[in-house]
Amino acid sequence: MMILIAGPYRSGTGDEPELLRRNLARLEQAAWPIFRAGHLPMIGEWVALPVLKSAGVSDLSAPLAAEVMYPTAELLLERCDAVLRLGGESRGADQDVAIARAKGLPVYYRLDEVPGVDTAPTEVSS
């Protein structure tokens, strides 16, 4: 399955770069266990941020950012098979869940609910 990992990105950050990085890192922590279980992890920001950068937008409060961020997740949900909704307040992640439910896609709220995911720590070779 391709699984959209949804959770807070901008929420509560005031768009401070360090806080945004921390939120993205939190979303990305779920990527390896999902991949290791044979699924393809996807995070909307992995697509939206490079799109914005190529359009010359670095300020997430810019009008173009709103035209890219939420629509990117919506387009991804046309191709995703499920959503992993991580905790924390996030209007965008809540919107992702609503779209997934309307499409009849499974929504998981814990990593260990994702089929095949083993949450026991494993060593990653570098």
Backbone atoms as SQL, in Angstrom:
CREATE TABLE atoms (id INTEGER PRIMARY KEY, chain TEXT, resi INTEGER, resn TEXT, atom TEXT, x REAL, y REAL, z REAL);
INSERT INTO atoms VALUES
  (1, 'A', 1, 'MET', 'N', 0.833, -1.183, 0.000),
  (2, 'A', 1, 'MET', 'CA', 0.000, 0.000, 0.000),
  (3, 'A', 1, 'MET', 'C', 0.884, 1.255, 0.000),
  (4, 'A', 2, 'MET', 'N', 0.381, 2.316, -0.608),
  (5, 'A', 2, 'MET', 'CA', 1.002, 3.621, -0.435),
  (6, 'A', 2, 'MET', 'C', 0.222, 4.292, 0.694),
  (7, 'A', 3, 'ILE', 'N', 0.935, 4.679, 1.749),
  (8, 'A', 3, 'ILE', 'CA', 0.305, 5.203, 2.954),
  (9, 'A', 3, 'ILE', 'C', 0.732, 6.645, 3.177),
  (10, 'A', 4, 'LEU', 'N', -0.257, 7.542, 3.202),
  (11, 'A', 4, 'LEU', 'CA', 0.013, 8.949, 3.483),
  (12, 'A', 4, 'LEU', 'C', 0.160, 9.116, 4.983),
  (13, 'A', 5, 'ILE', 'N', 1.298, 9.650, 5.392),
  (14, 'A', 5, 'ILE', 'CA', 1.554, 9.941, 6.802),
  (15, 'A', 5, 'ILE', 'C', 1.109, 11.385, 7.032),
  (16, 'A', 6, 'ALA', 'N', 0.086, 11.548, 7.863),
  (17, 'A', 6, 'ALA', 'CA', -0.497, 12.872, 8.090),
  (18, 'A', 6, 'ALA', 'C', -0.383, 13.239, 9.563),
  (19, 'A', 7, 'GLY', 'N', -0.045, 14.488, 9.801),
  (20, 'A', 7, 'GLY', 'CA', 0.067, 14.987, 11.170),
  (21, 'A', 7, 'GLY', 'C', 0.468, 16.437, 11.121),
  (22, 'A', 8, 'PRO', 'N', 0.721, 17.017, 12.282),
  (23, 'A', 8, 'PRO', 'CA', 1.076, 18.431, 12.316),
  (24, 'A', 8, 'PRO', 'C', 2.360, 18.736, 11.552),
  (25, 'A', 9, 'TYR', 'N', 2.290, 19.759, 10.719),
  (26, 'A', 9, 'TYR', 'CA', 3.491, 20.302, 10.072),
  (27, 'A', 9, 'TYR', 'C', 3.615, 21.771, 10.448),
  (28, 'A', 10, 'ARG', 'N', 2.669, 22.592, 10.034),
  (29, 'A', 10, 'ARG', 'CA', 2.721, 24.025, 10.345),
  (30, 'A', 10, 'ARG', 'C', 2.079, 24.356, 11.689),
  (31, 'A', 11, 'SER', 'N', 1.142, 23.552, 12.123),
  (32, 'A', 11, 'SER', 'CA', 0.370, 23.840, 13.333),
  (33, 'A', 11, 'SER', 'C', 1.268, 24.160, 14.521),
  (34, 'A', 12, 'GLY', 'N', 0.996, 25.297, 15.132),
  (35, 'A', 12, 'GLY', 'CA', 1.711, 25.687, 16.345),
  (36, 'A', 12, 'GLY', 'C', 3.149, 26.100, 16.160),
  (37, 'A', 13, 'THR', 'N', 3.596, 26.272, 14.926),
  (38, 'A', 13, 'THR', 'CA', 5.007, 26.608, 14.697),
  (39, 'A', 13, 'THR', 'C', 5.254, 28.086, 14.456),
  (40, 'A', 14, 'GLY', 'N', 4.214, 28.828, 14.091),
  (41, 'A', 14, 'GLY', 'CA', 4.438, 30.207, 13.670),
  (42, 'A', 14, 'GLY', 'C', 5.334, 30.252, 12.440),
  (43, 'A', 15, 'ASP', 'N', 5.402, 29.136, 11.723),
  (44, 'A', 15, 'ASP', 'CA', 6.242, 28.975, 10.530),
  (45, 'A', 15, 'ASP', 'C', 7.734, 29.159, 10.806),
  (46, 'A', 16, 'GLU', 'N', 8.138, 28.917, 12.058),
  (47, 'A', 16, 'GLU', 'CA', 9.562, 28.965, 12.423),
  (48, 'A', 16, 'GLU', 'C', 10.259, 27.754, 11.807),
  (49, 'A', 17, 'PRO', 'N', 11.324, 27.990, 11.032),
  (50, 'A', 17, 'PRO', 'CA', 11.993, 26.887, 10.320),
  (51, 'A', 17, 'PRO', 'C', 12.389, 25.707, 11.205),
  (52, 'A', 18, 'GLU', 'N', 12.918, 25.959, 12.394),
  (53, 'A', 18, 'GLU', 'CA', 13.348, 24.853, 13.251),
  (54, 'A', 18, 'GLU', 'C', 12.158, 24.017, 13.707),
  (55, 'A', 19, 'LEU', 'N', 11.064, 24.661, 14.038),
  (56, 'A', 19, 'LEU', 'CA', 9.864, 23.927, 14.461),
  (57, 'A', 19, 'LEU', 'C', 9.252, 23.154, 13.299),
  (58, 'A', 20, 'LEU', 'N', 9.280, 23.737, 12.108),
  (59, 'A', 20, 'LEU', 'CA', 8.810, 23.023, 10.917),
  (60, 'A', 20, 'LEU', 'C', 9.667, 21.786, 10.665),
  (61, 'A', 21, 'ARG', 'N', 10.987, 21.943, 10.793),
  (62, 'A', 21, 'ARG', 'CA', 11.896, 20.792, 10.610),
  (63, 'A', 21, 'ARG', 'C', 11.588, 19.685, 11.616),
  (64, 'A', 22, 'ARG', 'N', 11.348, 20.080, 12.857),
  (65, 'A', 22, 'ARG', 'CA', 11.033, 19.078, 13.891),
  (66, 'A', 22, 'ARG', 'C', 9.742, 18.327, 13.559),
  (67, 'A', 23, 'ASN', 'N', 8.732, 19.066, 13.113),
  (68, 'A', 23, 'ASN', 'CA', 7.467, 18.415, 12.773),
  (69, 'A', 23, 'ASN', 'C', 7.628, 17.470, 11.585),
  (70, 'A', 24, 'LEU', 'N', 8.386, 17.899, 10.590),
  (71, 'A', 24, 'LEU', 'CA', 8.624, 17.019, 9.437),
  (72, 'A', 24, 'LEU', 'C', 9.407, 15.781, 9.869),
  (73, 'A', 25, 'ALA', 'N', 10.388, 15.975, 10.728),
  (74, 'A', 25, 'ALA', 'CA', 11.169, 14.830, 11.224),
  (75, 'A', 25, 'ALA', 'C', 10.270, 13.845, 11.969),
  (76, 'A', 26, 'ARG', 'N', 9.304, 14.355, 12.721),
  (77, 'A', 26, 'ARG', 'CA', 8.365, 13.482, 13.439),
  (78, 'A', 26, 'ARG', 'C', 7.531, 12.668, 12.452),
  (79, 'A', 27, 'LEU', 'N', 7.066, 13.313, 11.390),
  (80, 'A', 27, 'LEU', 'CA', 6.316, 12.589, 10.367),
  (81, 'A', 27, 'LEU', 'C', 7.198, 11.522, 9.723),
  (82, 'A', 28, 'GLU', 'N', 8.444, 11.897, 9.447),
  (83, 'A', 28, 'GLU', 'CA', 9.366, 10.983, 8.758),
  (84, 'A', 28, 'GLU', 'C', 9.762, 9.792, 9.608),
  (85, 'A', 29, 'GLN', 'N', 9.645, 9.890, 10.931),
  (86, 'A', 29, 'GLN', 'CA', 9.989, 8.750, 11.791),
  (87, 'A', 29, 'GLN', 'C', 9.130, 7.527, 11.475),
  (88, 'A', 30, 'ALA', 'N', 7.948, 7.751, 10.959),
  (89, 'A', 30, 'ALA', 'CA', 7.064, 6.627, 10.630),
  (90, 'A', 30, 'ALA', 'C', 7.405, 6.001, 9.282),
  (91, 'A', 31, 'ALA', 'N', 8.219, 6.673, 8.475),
  (92, 'A', 31, 'ALA', 'CA', 8.487, 6.204, 7.114),
  (93, 'A', 31, 'ALA', 'C', 9.215, 4.855, 7.080),
  (94, 'A', 32, 'TRP', 'N', 10.250, 4.684, 7.880),
  (95, 'A', 32, 'TRP', 'CA', 11.024, 3.444, 7.828),
  (96, 'A', 32, 'TRP', 'C', 10.200, 2.225, 8.244),
  (97, 'A', 33, 'PRO', 'N', 9.483, 2.264, 9.375),
  (98, 'A', 33, 'PRO', 'CA', 8.682, 1.085, 9.717),
  (99, 'A', 33, 'PRO', 'C', 7.640, 0.746, 8.650),
  (100, 'A', 34, 'ILE', 'N', 7.058, 1.754, 8.038),
  (101, 'A', 34, 'ILE', 'CA', 6.076, 1.512, 6.976),
  (102, 'A', 34, 'ILE', 'C', 6.743, 0.872, 5.771),
  (103, 'A', 35, 'PHE', 'N', 7.897, 1.397, 5.392),
  (104, 'A', 35, 'PHE', 'CA', 8.628, 0.835, 4.253),
  (105, 'A', 35, 'PHE', 'C', 9.083, -0.587, 4.551),
  (106, 'A', 36, 'ARG', 'N', 9.604, -0.785, 5.756),
  (107, 'A', 36, 'ARG', 'CA', 10.091, -2.110, 6.155),
  (108, 'A', 36, 'ARG', 'C', 8.964, -3.145, 6.120),
  (109, 'A', 37, 'ALA', 'N', 7.726, -2.707, 6.314),
  (110, 'A', 37, 'ALA', 'CA', 6.575, -3.611, 6.273),
  (111, 'A', 37, 'ALA', 'C', 6.108, -3.892, 4.842),
  (112, 'A', 38, 'GLY', 'N', 6.803, -3.297, 3.860),
  (113, 'A', 38, 'GLY', 'CA', 6.470, -3.565, 2.468),
  (114, 'A', 38, 'GLY', 'C', 5.551, -2.541, 1.830),
  (115, 'A', 39, 'HIS', 'N', 5.328, -1.431, 2.532),
  (116, 'A', 39, 'HIS', 'CA', 4.464, -0.373, 2.012),
  (117, 'A', 39, 'HIS', 'C', 5.327, 0.801, 1.538),
  (118, 'A', 40, 'LEU', 'N', 4.703, 1.714, 0.820),
  (119, 'A', 40, 'LEU', 'CA', 5.389, 2.919, 0.364),
  (120, 'A', 40, 'LEU', 'C', 4.884, 4.101, 1.190),
  (121, 'A', 41, 'PRO', 'N', 5.754, 4.673, 2.052),
  (122, 'A', 41, 'PRO', 'CA', 5.332, 5.826, 2.838),
  (123, 'A', 41, 'PRO', 'C', 5.329, 7.084, 1.969),
  (124, 'A', 42, 'MET', 'N', 4.374, 7.978, 2.254),
  (125, 'A', 42, 'MET', 'CA', 4.303, 9.236, 1.521),
  (126, 'A', 42, 'MET', 'C', 3.928, 10.334, 2.515),
  (127, 'A', 43, 'ILE', 'N', 4.586, 11.468, 2.371),
  (128, 'A', 43, 'ILE', 'CA', 4.277, 12.650, 3.176),
  (129, 'A', 43, 'ILE', 'C', 4.045, 13.787, 2.195),
  (130, 'A', 44, 'GLY', 'N', 2.928, 14.478, 2.344),
  (131, 'A', 44, 'GLY', 'CA', 2.577, 15.545, 1.411),
  (132, 'A', 44, 'GLY', 'C', 3.657, 16.602, 1.261),
  (133, 'A', 45, 'GLU', 'N', 4.339, 16.927, 2.346),
  (134, 'A', 45, 'GLU', 'CA', 5.389, 17.946, 2.296),
  (135, 'A', 45, 'GLU', 'C', 6.569, 17.514, 1.437),
  (136, 'A', 46, 'TRP', 'N', 6.774, 16.200, 1.288),
  (137, 'A', 46, 'TRP', 'CA', 7.847, 15.726, 0.410),
  (138, 'A', 46, 'TRP', 'C', 7.604, 16.156, -1.027),
  (139, 'A', 47, 'VAL', 'N', 6.367, 16.370, -1.380),
  (140, 'A', 47, 'VAL', 'CA', 6.010, 16.808, -2.728),
  (141, 'A', 47, 'VAL', 'C', 5.816, 18.321, -2.759),
  (142, 'A', 48, 'ALA', 'N', 5.042, 18.838, -1.814),
  (143, 'A', 48, 'ALA', 'CA', 4.661, 20.253, -1.842),
  (144, 'A', 48, 'ALA', 'C', 5.842, 21.202, -1.647),
  (145, 'A', 49, 'LEU', 'N', 6.750, 20.888, -0.743),
  (146, 'A', 49, 'LEU', 'CA', 7.854, 21.824, -0.469),
  (147, 'A', 49, 'LEU', 'C', 8.778, 22.015, -1.674),
  (148, 'A', 50, 'PRO', 'N', 9.181, 20.957, -2.382),
  (149, 'A', 50, 'PRO', 'CA', 9.983, 21.186, -3.594),
  (150, 'A', 50, 'PRO', 'C', 9.215, 21.932, -4.689),
  (151, 'A', 51, 'VAL', 'N', 7.909, 21.690, -4.780),
  (152, 'A', 51, 'VAL', 'CA', 7.093, 22.414, -5.758),
  (153, 'A', 51, 'VAL', 'C', 7.132, 23.906, -5.427),
  (154, 'A', 52, 'LEU', 'N', 6.927, 24.239, -4.161),
  (155, 'A', 52, 'LEU', 'CA', 6.959, 25.645, -3.753),
  (156, 'A', 52, 'LEU', 'C', 8.337, 26.260, -3.978),
  (157, 'A', 53, 'LYS', 'N', 9.362, 25.501, -3.642),
  (158, 'A', 53, 'LYS', 'CA', 10.728, 26.005, -3.837),
  (159, 'A', 53, 'LYS', 'C', 10.975, 26.311, -5.313),
  (160, 'A', 54, 'SER', 'N', 10.530, 25.434, -6.192),
  (161, 'A', 54, 'SER', 'CA', 10.748, 25.655, -7.628),
  (162, 'A', 54, 'SER', 'C', 9.934, 26.834, -8.145),
  (163, 'A', 55, 'ALA', 'N', 8.874, 27.201, -7.412),
  (164, 'A', 55, 'ALA', 'CA', 8.066, 28.370, -7.780),
  (165, 'A', 55, 'ALA', 'C', 8.605, 29.643, -7.135),
  (166, 'A', 56, 'GLY', 'N', 9.710, 29.506, -6.381),
  (167, 'A', 56, 'GLY', 'CA', 10.321, 30.662, -5.744),
  (168, 'A', 56, 'GLY', 'C', 9.662, 31.072, -4.438),
  (169, 'A', 57, 'VAL', 'N', 8.872, 30.177, -3.849),
  (170, 'A', 57, 'VAL', 'CA', 8.178, 30.490, -2.600),
  (171, 'A', 57, 'VAL', 'C', 8.916, 29.843, -1.433),
  (172, 'A', 58, 'SER', 'N', 9.334, 30.668, -0.482),
  (173, 'A', 58, 'SER', 'CA', 9.968, 30.133, 0.723),
  (174, 'A', 58, 'SER', 'C', 9.154, 30.466, 1.971),
  (175, 'A', 59, 'ASP', 'N', 8.198, 31.377, 1.843),
  (176, 'A', 59, 'ASP', 'CA', 7.354, 31.790, 2.954),
  (177, 'A', 59, 'ASP', 'C', 6.036, 31.024, 2.889),
  (178, 'A', 60, 'LEU', 'N', 5.800, 30.155, 3.873),
  (179, 'A', 60, 'LEU', 'CA', 4.606, 29.316, 3.851),
  (180, 'A', 60, 'LEU', 'C', 3.319, 30.099, 4.066),
  (181, 'A', 61, 'SER', 'N', 3.435, 31.378, 4.438),
  (182, 'A', 61, 'SER', 'CA', 2.226, 32.192, 4.564),
  (183, 'A', 61, 'SER', 'C', 1.875, 32.887, 3.247),
  (184, 'A', 62, 'ALA', 'N', 2.709, 32.696, 2.225),
  (185, 'A', 62, 'ALA', 'CA', 2.436, 33.277, 0.907),
  (186, 'A', 62, 'ALA', 'C', 1.180, 32.639, 0.319),
  (187, 'A', 63, 'PRO', 'N', 0.388, 33.417, -0.428),
  (188, 'A', 63, 'PRO', 'CA', -0.855, 32.872, -1.001),
  (189, 'A', 63, 'PRO', 'C', -0.633, 31.609, -1.847),
  (190, 'A', 64, 'LEU', 'N', 0.465, 31.551, -2.584),
  (191, 'A', 64, 'LEU', 'CA', 0.711, 30.378, -3.430),
  (192, 'A', 64, 'LEU', 'C', 0.899, 29.111, -2.588),
  (193, 'A', 65, 'ALA', 'N', 1.431, 29.257, -1.385),
  (194, 'A', 65, 'ALA', 'CA', 1.631, 28.089, -0.525),
  (195, 'A', 65, 'ALA', 'C', 0.298, 27.396, -0.236),
  (196, 'A', 66, 'ALA', 'N', -0.740, 28.169, 0.024),
  (197, 'A', 66, 'ALA', 'CA', -2.057, 27.579, 0.287),
  (198, 'A', 66, 'ALA', 'C', -2.602, 26.877, -0.947),
  (199, 'A', 67, 'GLU', 'N', -2.214, 27.351, -2.115),
  (200, 'A', 67, 'GLU', 'CA', -2.672, 26.734, -3.357),
  (201, 'A', 67, 'GLU', 'C', -1.920, 25.446, -3.675),
  (202, 'A', 68, 'VAL', 'N', -0.845, 25.189, -2.935),
  (203, 'A', 68, 'VAL', 'CA', -0.032, 23.996, -3.186),
  (204, 'A', 68, 'VAL', 'C', -0.140, 22.975, -2.053),
  (205, 'A', 69, 'MET', 'N', -0.054, 23.418, -0.811),
  (206, 'A', 69, 'MET', 'CA', 0.051, 22.489, 0.319),
  (207, 'A', 69, 'MET', 'C', -1.155, 21.540, 0.426),
  (208, 'A', 70, 'TYR', 'N', -2.351, 22.067, 0.645),
  (209, 'A', 70, 'TYR', 'CA', -3.523, 21.201, 0.806),
  (210, 'A', 70, 'TYR', 'C', -3.880, 20.461, -0.480),
  (211, 'A', 71, 'PRO', 'N', -3.854, 21.134, -1.627),
  (212, 'A', 71, 'PRO', 'CA', -4.166, 20.403, -2.862),
  (213, 'A', 71, 'PRO', 'C', -3.199, 19.251, -3.151),
  (214, 'A', 72, 'THR', 'N', -1.942, 19.386, -2.734),
  (215, 'A', 72, 'THR', 'CA', -0.982, 18.296, -2.936),
  (216, 'A', 72, 'THR', 'C', -1.437, 17.056, -2.177),
  (217, 'A', 73, 'ALA', 'N', -1.809, 17.236, -0.924),
  (218, 'A', 73, 'ALA', 'CA', -2.268, 16.091, -0.131),
  (219, 'A', 73, 'ALA', 'C', -3.529, 15.490, -0.742),
  (220, 'A', 74, 'GLU', 'N', -4.408, 16.347, -1.203),
  (221, 'A', 74, 'GLU', 'CA', -5.645, 15.859, -1.824),
  (222, 'A', 74, 'GLU', 'C', -5.346, 15.039, -3.078),
  (223, 'A', 75, 'LEU', 'N', -4.410, 15.520, -3.896),
  (224, 'A', 75, 'LEU', 'CA', -4.020, 14.766, -5.096),
  (225, 'A', 75, 'LEU', 'C', -3.338, 13.456, -4.727),
  (226, 'A', 76, 'LEU', 'N', -2.515, 13.482, -3.694),
  (227, 'A', 76, 'LEU', 'CA', -1.861, 12.246, -3.258),
  (228, 'A', 76, 'LEU', 'C', -2.895, 11.222, -2.791),
  (229, 'A', 77, 'LEU', 'N', -3.947, 11.694, -2.144),
  (230, 'A', 77, 'LEU', 'CA', -4.969, 10.767, -1.655),
  (231, 'A', 77, 'LEU', 'C', -5.729, 10.097, -2.789),
  (232, 'A', 78, 'GLU', 'N', -5.628, 10.629, -4.001),
  (233, 'A', 78, 'GLU', 'CA', -6.197, 9.946, -5.164),
  (234, 'A', 78, 'GLU', 'C', -5.404, 8.677, -5.478),
  (235, 'A', 79, 'ARG', 'N', -4.157, 8.625, -5.002),
  (236, 'A', 79, 'ARG', 'CA', -3.269, 7.511, -5.324),
  (237, 'A', 79, 'ARG', 'C', -2.908, 6.654, -4.109),
  (238, 'A', 80, 'CYS', 'N', -3.176, 7.167, -2.913),
  (239, 'A', 80, 'CYS', 'CA', -2.833, 6.437, -1.695),
  (240, 'A', 80, 'CYS', 'C', -3.894, 5.397, -1.369),
  (241, 'A', 81, 'ASP', 'N', -3.458, 4.408, -0.597),
  (242, 'A', 81, 'ASP', 'CA', -4.334, 3.314, -0.211),
  (243, 'A', 81, 'ASP', 'C', -4.783, 3.410, 1.239),
  (244, 'A', 82, 'ALA', 'N', -4.131, 4.273, 2.015),
  (245, 'A', 82, 'ALA', 'CA', -4.455, 4.405, 3.433),
  (246, 'A', 82, 'ALA', 'C', -3.793, 5.674, 3.969),
  (247, 'A', 83, 'VAL', 'N', -4.193, 6.032, 5.191),
  (248, 'A', 83, 'VAL', 'CA', -3.616, 7.187, 5.880),
  (249, 'A', 83, 'VAL', 'C', -3.198, 6.750, 7.278),
  (250, 'A', 84, 'LEU', 'N', -2.025, 7.188, 7.682),
  (251, 'A', 84, 'LEU', 'CA', -1.596, 7.071, 9.078),
  (252, 'A', 84, 'LEU', 'C', -1.690, 8.471, 9.663),
  (253, 'A', 85, 'ARG', 'N', -2.624, 8.675, 10.585),
  (254, 'A', 85, 'ARG', 'CA', -2.830, 9.995, 11.197),
  (255, 'A', 85, 'ARG', 'C', -2.102, 10.035, 12.528),
  (256, 'A', 86, 'LEU', 'N', -0.989, 10.762, 12.562),
  (257, 'A', 86, 'LEU', 'CA', -0.241, 10.924, 13.803),
  (258, 'A', 86, 'LEU', 'C', -0.931, 11.975, 14.662),
  (259, 'A', 87, 'GLY', 'N', -0.738, 11.879, 15.966),
  (260, 'A', 87, 'GLY', 'CA', -1.397, 12.768, 16.903),
  (261, 'A', 87, 'GLY', 'C', -0.941, 14.209, 16.802),
  (262, 'A', 88, 'GLY', 'N', -1.756, 15.082, 17.330),
  (263, 'A', 88, 'GLY', 'CA', -1.472, 16.506, 17.349),
  (264, 'A', 88, 'GLY', 'C', -2.458, 17.271, 16.498),
  (265, 'A', 89, 'GLU', 'N', -2.688, 18.507, 16.898),
  (266, 'A', 89, 'GLU', 'CA', -3.643, 19.346, 16.186),
  (267, 'A', 89, 'GLU', 'C', -3.119, 19.688, 14.797),
  (268, 'A', 90, 'SER', 'N', -3.957, 19.431, 13.796),
  (269, 'A', 90, 'SER', 'CA', -3.585, 19.741, 12.415),
  (270, 'A', 90, 'SER', 'C', -4.834, 19.761, 11.550),
  (271, 'A', 91, 'ARG', 'N', -5.196, 20.932, 11.090),
  (272, 'A', 91, 'ARG', 'CA', -6.361, 21.059, 10.206),
  (273, 'A', 91, 'ARG', 'C', -6.133, 20.273, 8.915),
  (274, 'A', 92, 'GLY', 'N', -4.914, 20.344, 8.363),
  (275, 'A', 92, 'GLY', 'CA', -4.617, 19.629, 7.126),
  (276, 'A', 92, 'GLY', 'C', -4.710, 18.127, 7.291),
  (277, 'A', 93, 'ALA', 'N', -4.157, 17.604, 8.400),
  (278, 'A', 93, 'ALA', 'CA', -4.222, 16.158, 8.635),
  (279, 'A', 93, 'ALA', 'C', -5.655, 15.716, 8.866),
  (280, 'A', 94, 'ASP', 'N', -6.442, 16.546, 9.553),
  (281, 'A', 94, 'ASP', 'CA', -7.858, 16.217, 9.747),
  (282, 'A', 94, 'ASP', 'C', -8.585, 16.192, 8.403),
  (283, 'A', 95, 'GLN', 'N', -8.214, 17.113, 7.530),
  (284, 'A', 95, 'GLN', 'CA', -8.797, 17.136, 6.183),
  (285, 'A', 95, 'GLN', 'C', -8.408, 15.881, 5.413),
  (286, 'A', 96, 'ASP', 'N', -7.161, 15.448, 5.558),
  (287, 'A', 96, 'ASP', 'CA', -6.714, 14.214, 4.902),
  (288, 'A', 96, 'ASP', 'C', -7.542, 13.020, 5.371),
  (289, 'A', 97, 'VAL', 'N', -7.798, 12.961, 6.668),
  (290, 'A', 97, 'VAL', 'CA', -8.593, 11.864, 7.226),
  (291, 'A', 97, 'VAL', 'C', -10.015, 11.899, 6.665),
  (292, 'A', 98, 'ALA', 'N', -10.597, 13.077, 6.597),
  (293, 'A', 98, 'ALA', 'CA', -11.965, 13.202, 6.069),
  (294, 'A', 98, 'ALA', 'C', -12.034, 12.740, 4.616),
  (295, 'A', 99, 'ILE', 'N', -11.044, 13.122, 3.823),
  (296, 'A', 99, 'ILE', 'CA', -11.005, 12.706, 2.419),
  (297, 'A', 99, 'ILE', 'C', -10.838, 11.186, 2.329),
  (298, 'A', 100, 'ALA', 'N', -9.927, 10.641, 3.128),
  (299, 'A', 100, 'ALA', 'CA', -9.685, 9.194, 3.116),
  (300, 'A', 100, 'ALA', 'C', -10.958, 8.439, 3.479),
  (301, 'A', 101, 'ARG', 'N', -11.642, 8.898, 4.511),
  (302, 'A', 101, 'ARG', 'CA', -12.876, 8.216, 4.936),
  (303, 'A', 101, 'ARG', 'C', -13.941, 8.288, 3.837),
  (304, 'A', 102, 'ALA', 'N', -14.041, 9.463, 3.185),
  (305, 'A', 102, 'ALA', 'CA', -15.029, 9.616, 2.106),
  (306, 'A', 102, 'ALA', 'C', -14.730, 8.655, 0.957),
  (307, 'A', 103, 'LYS', 'N', -13.462, 8.335, 0.767),
  (308, 'A', 103, 'LYS', 'CA', -13.060, 7.410, -0.287),
  (309, 'A', 103, 'LYS', 'C', -13.106, 5.953, 0.180),
  (310, 'A', 104, 'GLY', 'N', -13.377, 5.740, 1.448),
  (311, 'A', 104, 'GLY', 'CA', -13.417, 4.387, 1.985),
  (312, 'A', 104, 'GLY', 'C', -12.040, 3.810, 2.276),
  (313, 'A', 105, 'LEU', 'N', -11.032, 4.683, 2.408),
  (314, 'A', 105, 'LEU', 'CA', -9.671, 4.221, 2.693),
  (315, 'A', 105, 'LEU', 'C', -9.494, 3.986, 4.186),
  (316, 'A', 106, 'PRO', 'N', -8.684, 3.005, 4.548),
  (317, 'A', 106, 'PRO', 'CA', -8.410, 2.805, 5.970),
  (318, 'A', 106, 'PRO', 'C', -7.618, 3.986, 6.540),
  (319, 'A', 107, 'VAL', 'N', -7.933, 4.327, 7.779),
  (320, 'A', 107, 'VAL', 'CA', -7.203, 5.361, 8.513),
  (321, 'A', 107, 'VAL', 'C', -6.670, 4.710, 9.780),
  (322, 'A', 108, 'TYR', 'N', -5.365, 4.758, 9.945),
  (323, 'A', 108, 'TYR', 'CA', -4.708, 4.207, 11.127),
  (324, 'A', 108, 'TYR', 'C', -4.282, 5.357, 12.026),
  (325, 'A', 109, 'TYR', 'N', -4.354, 5.138, 13.342),
  (326, 'A', 109, 'TYR', 'CA', -3.998, 6.186, 14.292),
  (327, 'A', 109, 'TYR', 'C', -2.747, 5.844, 15.094),
  (328, 'A', 110, 'ARG', 'N', -2.279, 4.630, 14.929),
  (329, 'A', 110, 'ARG', 'CA', -1.025, 4.224, 15.562),
  (330, 'A', 110, 'ARG', 'C', -0.240, 3.415, 14.544),
  (331, 'A', 111, 'LEU', 'N', 1.052, 3.553, 14.601),
  (332, 'A', 111, 'LEU', 'CA', 1.926, 2.846, 13.669),
  (333, 'A', 111, 'LEU', 'C', 1.713, 1.341, 13.729),
  (334, 'A', 112, 'ASP', 'N', 1.491, 0.817, 14.925),
  (335, 'A', 112, 'ASP', 'CA', 1.322, -0.637, 15.036),
  (336, 'A', 112, 'ASP', 'C', -0.018, -1.133, 14.496),
  (337, 'A', 113, 'GLU', 'N', -0.902, -0.232, 14.074),
  (338, 'A', 113, 'GLU', 'CA', -2.151, -0.628, 13.419),
  (339, 'A', 113, 'GLU', 'C', -1.941, -0.898, 11.927),
  (340, 'A', 114, 'VAL', 'N', -0.855, -0.383, 11.362),
  (341, 'A', 114, 'VAL', 'CA', -0.577, -0.560, 9.941),
  (342, 'A', 114, 'VAL', 'C', -0.183, -2.021, 9.706),
  (343, 'A', 115, 'PRO', 'N', -0.849, -2.700, 8.774),
  (344, 'A', 115, 'PRO', 'CA', -0.553, -4.120, 8.543),
  (345, 'A', 115, 'PRO', 'C', 0.930, -4.382, 8.290),
  (346, 'A', 116, 'GLY', 'N', 1.452, -5.335, 9.050),
  (347, 'A', 116, 'GLY', 'CA', 2.832, -5.771, 8.860),
  (348, 'A', 116, 'GLY', 'C', 3.880, -4.948, 9.569),
  (349, 'A', 117, 'VAL', 'N', 3.490, -3.852, 10.196),
  (350, 'A', 117, 'VAL', 'CA', 4.479, -2.992, 10.851),
  (351, 'A', 117, 'VAL', 'C', 4.880, -3.585, 12.185),
  (352, 'A', 118, 'ASP', 'N', 6.177, -3.712, 12.360),
  (353, 'A', 118, 'ASP', 'CA', 6.763, -4.152, 13.618),
  (354, 'A', 118, 'ASP', 'C', 7.384, -2.902, 14.233),
  (355, 'A', 119, 'THR', 'N', 6.892, -2.482, 15.374),
  (356, 'A', 119, 'THR', 'CA', 7.392, -1.248, 15.977),
  (357, 'A', 119, 'THR', 'C', 8.609, -1.459, 16.856),
  (358, 'A', 120, 'ALA', 'N', 9.092, -2.699, 16.937),
  (359, 'A', 120, 'ALA', 'CA', 10.313, -2.934, 17.710),
  (360, 'A', 120, 'ALA', 'C', 11.481, -2.261, 16.987),
  (361, 'A', 121, 'PRO', 'N', 12.375, -1.608, 17.740),
  (362, 'A', 121, 'PRO', 'CA', 13.507, -0.939, 17.095),
  (363, 'A', 121, 'PRO', 'C', 14.415, -1.929, 16.379),
  (364, 'A', 122, 'THR', 'N', 14.899, -1.513, 15.234),
  (365, 'A', 122, 'THR', 'CA', 15.861, -2.337, 14.499),
  (366, 'A', 122, 'THR', 'C', 17.037, -1.459, 14.123),
  (367, 'A', 123, 'GLU', 'N', 18.152, -2.086, 13.916),
  (368, 'A', 123, 'GLU', 'CA', 19.347, -1.358, 13.495),
  (369, 'A', 123, 'GLU', 'C', 19.267, -1.057, 12.022),
  (370, 'A', 124, 'VAL', 'N', 19.623, 0.146, 11.677),
  (371, 'A', 124, 'VAL', 'CA', 19.671, 0.547, 10.276),
  (372, 'A', 124, 'VAL', 'C', 21.138, 0.727, 9.919),
  (373, 'A', 125, 'SER', 'N', 21.606, -0.020, 8.928),
  (374, 'A', 125, 'SER', 'CA', 23.007, 0.119, 8.547),
  (375, 'A', 125, 'SER', 'C', 23.179, 1.356, 7.685),
  (376, 'A', 126, 'SER', 'N', 24.300, 2.017, 7.874),
  (377, 'A', 126, 'SER', 'CA', 24.530, 3.254, 7.100),
  (378, 'A', 126, 'SER', 'C', 25.538, 3.046, 6.019);
